[in-house]
Amino acid sequence: STFSFGNKWVDGGNTSSTGLEAYSSVIQFQWPTNGSQQRMNLFGVIGDTAVSTTTSQLQVQFSDNGGQSFDAARLIDMTQMRKELTRCGAFRERMVRMTHVGNTEIRLQYVVANVK
C-alpha cells in the first residue's frame, strides 16, 4: 500500500531543493553585561530534541564589537540531549546570533550560559 499527503503545507512559501519544507529562523540579542570583562565558559539552549534521523543544527555566532561583525558559526546539534557550546571566550559587550535552517521546525525555550 502507499501513503500520500493530501495537502503540502509550506512555511513562508519556501521549499528546499529536496522537495521538503524549509524552515528558517534567526534570533539575535544583546547579552546583558555591566561593562566589565567577563568570560563565557558555556552557552546552550533548552528546547525540543530533534529526531535522530534528521539533521538539525543551530548555528551560534558571537559579536564583541556591537554587531559590526560576527565570529564564524559554531554548531549545536539539536538531536543531542545536551545542546551546548563550551569555551565561548571573553568579552565586555556581546551580541548573540542564532540561526536555524532545515526541514524541521525548531522550538527553543531558554538560553543558558555560564558567565563569570
N, C-alpha and C positions, 0 to 999 in steps of 0.2 A: 504494500500500500504506500501511497505517497502523502505527503503533508505539504500544503502550501498556505501562504499567508494571503488573506483576502485584501487587506489594506497594508500599505507600506507607509509608515509614519516617518517623516523626516524632520529633524530638528533644524530649523532655520534654512531649510532648502539645501542642506549640504549632504551630498552622498559621496563617499570615498570611491577611489578607483576600483576597489574590490566589490563594489555594489552594496557595501554595508553602510549604515548610518554613521556619519562623522560628527561627533560631539566635540566642542571646543570651549574652553573657559580660561580666563586669565584673571587672577586675583593679585592685586598689588596694594601694599600698605606700608606705612612708616612704622618702624619698630619704636616703641616708647623708650626714651632714654633721658638721662639727666645731664648729658653733655660730657660726662667723664668717660675715660677709657674703659671699655667692657670687653669681655671675651665670651663668645657663644660656643659652648662646648657641644651642644646638641640642639638640633632643630628637627621637629617632626610634626606630623598631623595625626589626628584621630578621625577616622572616617570608615566608610564601608570597605570591606576587603573584597577585592575583585575575585572572580572565579579564576582558579589557577590555569584554566585552559585559554584565557585571554591575556593579551599583553596590555597592561595598564600602568603607565608610568606618569608620575607627577614631576615636572621639571621645576627646580627651585633655583633662583638666581638672587644674588645679593648685590646691592649698590651701596657703597660707603661714601659717595660723593653727590648725594641729593638726587639720584636718579639720572645723572648725566650719562653714566654707562653702568652696565651690569656685568658681573663675573660670568664665566662660562657656566652653563646649566649643569646642575648635579641632579641625579635621578633618584626618586623614591619609588620603589616597586610597590604598587598598591595591591599586589597579590599576597604580600607578606603580612604577618600579624603586627610586627614592629615596623612602622613606617617612619623612619628617621634617618638623619644625616649626622655625622659626628665631625668634630674639628672644623667649625664654620668660621673661625678667625676672630680677630679683634676689630673693634670699631668704636667710634664716638657717636656717629649717627648712621642709621641703616634703613634702607628700604628693602622690602622683600617682594619678589615677583614669583608667583606660582602659576604654571601653565600646564594644562592637560588637553591633549588632543587624542582621540581614539574612537573606537567603535563601541565603547561602553560609557555610560554616564559616570560621573564622579560625584560623590556626596561626602563633604567634609563637615565635621562637627566642631573641631577645635584645632588650633595651632598650639604646639607645646615647644618649649625651649628651656635649656639650662644656660643661663647667662649670669656671669659673675663679674 
